[in-house]
Every structure is written in C-alpha cells, then in structure tokens.
Amino acid sequence: MERMGVRELREQLGRRVDAAHFRDDVTVVEKSGEPRAVLVPYSWWMETTGGETPAAD
C-alpha cells in the first residue's frame, strides 16, 4: 500500500492505475496529510461490492 498526496497522484495517475490493475497495489490518497480516498484494483472492487456501483451525487 502506498500513500500519496493529491498533487503527486496527479503526476503519477497512469502509473498508479497500472499498479492497481497489474500488481493489485492499493494507493491511499491524502489531502493536507489526511486520508481522503483509496485507489483499489477493479477486481477487488467487483469482488467486494458484488458489482454494485455507488449512486452519483
């Protein structure tokens, strides 16, 4: 699991998406040093949620 700030993630998004897909890496996204989101492999998401997609706000 890797932690990175929003600014760093913007610069590395493609690499982090590939890392999630090909290596099952998880990335915790922080803003002002506080965890705000998690980038997880799609396969993990599907297994965990049963394919449910959250409703858009």
Protein Blocks (a to p, Z undefined) as FASTA:
>chain_A
ZZddfklmmmmmmmmmmmmmmnopacdddeehiafbdcddfklmmmmnnopacddZZ
